[in-house]
Amino acid sequence: MARALFAGLRDATVETVAVVYLDPNRRILGMRHVVGGRDQVAISIRTVAMDALAFGAVGAVMAHNHPSGDATPSARDVAFTRALAAGLRTLEVVLLDHLVIAVDEVTSLRAMGIV
C-alpha cells in the first residue's frame, strides 16, 4: 500500500517529503507534502507531531524521494528518522516506516532496522 501511495514521488525533480497519518486500523486520516530543493527537503519533527495530533493518528508513514536516482538513505535521513520515531513515540504515535524513493528503487528504513 505505502509504495503505491508514494509512487508519485518517484518522478519528482526536487526532493519532496510526504507523511501519511493513520488510524488504529491503518486507514488514512490525512497526508502532508513538503517540497524542497534539488538535493534536500526539510520537515520538522514538530510539524509531523502537530499533524499527527490534529488527525488523532496512532501511526505514520513517511517517504521522500532522491531525484539523483539513488535510494540509499543519507546519514541525515537516518538521524532524522531515529529522532522522529522517538519524538512520535512520546505521543503514542508509531512511525511505521520511512521510505526513500528513487526512479527504479525504494529503500525501507524499517527493513534496514532503523525504524
Secondary structure, DSSP 8 states (H G I E B T S, - for coil): -HHHHTGGGGG-SS-EEEEEEE-TT--EEEEEEEE--SS-----HHHHHHHHHHHT-SEEEEEEE-TTS-----HHHHHHHHHHHHHHHTTT-EEEEEEEE-SS-EEETTTTT--
